[in-house]
């Protein structure tokens, strides 16, 4: 009888595992931290399994969704910013969903998609970070970047959301003359990396003294090194804010669970992890770590209307590619 009960217990456990729901979530590489305790909270609350698929940078994530459009394999996608979200909606890759707890979002200006195909979960200010030991002159404007030959690491805007945000930033500043600026900037560019992670790895080992990153990097430096090892530069022309969001993939077989996951991302359990793991700002009111006093807050914000991005992004990327390659 004891053997029978033990066997029965094993069968029950195996059956419960076999029939538990599985949610597939596509993310970019540096979001892998969600697997370290955060996802497990959602699994426990909803008696499910979550499969996290990491696909390089956010641009790679969007590319995978496009390739799988006729046979989607993901239920939720995380990491689409304003421009990538516009492309995803244009490609008919997502379905809209207004979370029940959308009121948790502290600033309605962060809701960049009023139809809720993409729901915001964090935001950050694009900036240039640099090593003050190698860049000792004061940086003031975008033009100052052009003075340092082979000194800047950027990300490829065709694959990287950070790189794309930097391109849009220059367009917001220079308008129709943005290509002229890039021609002046090209001698300063050492490397065009496929992702932010790749750029930061190169920057940390000293391959170049400047890279395109975020205004929270001074807080990061203070947190990990106890000092402002890196300095943050936001040109006098203004800063570009990148808002990242998550959406439900069209064709999902787990709609209810996908909706719950979007709502989970707007809870304190998820949002409180963002400052020290994502190094971005959370979209709901949670207590920020003390080290965030070192994050740089810009005086002037620049934006490009979402519709203008949607209408022109493909052309801008082709023009950028023609310039650099």
C-alpha positions, -999 to +999 in steps of 0.1 A: +000+000+000+028+024+008+045+017-025+011+022-043+005+056-025+041+067-033+036+057-070+003+075-070+019+107-056+045+106-083+019+102-110-001+131-097+030+153-097+039+143-132+004+148-145+001+183-129+034+192-145+023+178-179-010+197-179+002+230-164+000+259-188+032+272-203+037+308-214+064+316-238+079+351-234+104+367-259+129+391-244+162+407-253+194+394-237+198+419-209+163+411-196+175+377-185+173+388-148+136+382-148+145+345-146+162+350-113+132+350-090+107+374-107+093+349-131+090+323-103+066+346-085+043+347-115+045+310-119+035+304-083+006+328-084-008+313-116+002+276-113+020+277-147+054+275-164+071+304-181+096+298-208+118+328-214+135+330-248+164+355-251+171+368-286+199+393-285+187+429-287+152+442-291+156+445-328+163+408-330+132+401-310+111+420-335+127+403-364+119+369-349+083+379-345+081+389-381+096+356-393+071+337-372+041+358-381+023+329-398+031+305-371+037+324-338+056+306-311+056+333-284+027+345-262+042+377-249+070+400-261+089+423-238+112+451-248+096+470-277+102+508-275+083+535-293+097+529-327+098+491-325+063+490-312+051+511-341+067+486-365+051+456-346+017+471-349+022+480-385+032+443-392+000+431-373+020+411-348+002+420-316-033+422-302-045+451-280-051+446-243-058+473-216-046+459-183-070+461-154-042+478-133-032+504-160-039+531-135-008+520-117+012+539-144+023+571-126+026+594-157+001+590-185+026+605-209+044+571-206+015+554-223+028+559-258+003+535-274-033+547-266-047+515-281-026+493-258-010+470-283+021+478-262+020+486-225+049+505-209+069+489-181+101+511-179+117+542-194+152+557-196+170+587-210+195+580-238+229+595-231+266+593-239+287+578-211+324+584-211+356+577-191+368+610-177+404+598-175+404+597-213+379+625-221+390+654-200+376+683-219+340+694-211+314+680-235+287+705-243+270+697-276+265+669-301+293+685-322+318+678-294+315+641-301+330+646-336+363+658-321+374+624-309+386+600-336+378+563-331+365+570-296+327+562-297+309+529-295+274+529-309+247+502-315+234+492-348+199+508-352+188+480-375+191+455-347+194+474-314+166+495-297+193+516-281+210+522-314+177+531-330+169+555-302+203+572-308+196+576-345+161+591-337+178+614-312+200+628-338+171+632-362+151+650-334+181+674-330+192+680-366+159+674-385+165+671-423+202+678-418+208+647-396+228+629-424+253+658-425+259+654-387+264+616-392+290+623-419+309+645-393+304+619-366+316+589-386+354+594-380+346+593-342+329+560-344+352+531-334+326+503-335+290+497-345+279+469-320+249+446-325+236+452-290+240+473-259+255+443-240+282+439-266+289+477-265+292+478-227+315+448-227+338+466-251+335+499-232+343+483-198+376+468-211+386+501-225+383+496-262+368+531-265+363+560-240+327+568-250+295+548-258+258+553-264+240+542-232+217+556-205+216+585-180+213+560-151+248+547-158+263+571-132+241+554-106+253+521-119+289+531-115+282+544-080+264+511-071+291+487-084+323+507-080+315+531-052+323+561-073+313+578-105+337+558-126+318+568-157+304+602-165+271+609-183+268+634-211+235+648-223+241+674-250+227+709-246+204+702-275+183+680-253+177+643-243+157+616-260+135+594-238+131+557-246+100+540-232+099+502-233+068+481-234+053+446-235+026+432-257+006+401-264+015+382-296-013+378-321-022+341-324-013+331-288-030+300-274-027+314-238-046+346-240-058+347-204-023+339-190-007+364-213-031+391-201-022+382-165+015+385-173+011+420-187-007+430-155+020+413-134+045+436-151+027+466-136+028+453-101+054+461-074+068+426-075+080+433-110+086+470-110+107+471-078+133+450-096+138+474-125+160+501-110+189+478-099+185+451-125+174+469-157+189+503-147+159+521-161+131+539-143+099+520-133+066+532-146+047+529-113+055+545-080+080+524-062+107+535-039+139+541-058+172+529-045+193+556-028+220+553-055+195+568-080+204+602-067+234+599-090+212+593-121+213+623-145+179+640-151+178+661-183+166+696-185+152+694-220+134+664-235+132+658-273+106+636-290+095+625-325+057+618-330+050+581-332+033+584-365+063+603-380+085+575-368+062+548-383+060+567-416+098+573-420+118+547-400+124+523-428+137+551-450+158+565-422+174+532-416+182+527-453+197+562-454+218+555-423+230+522-438+240+539-470+260+564-451+280+540-429+283+510-453 
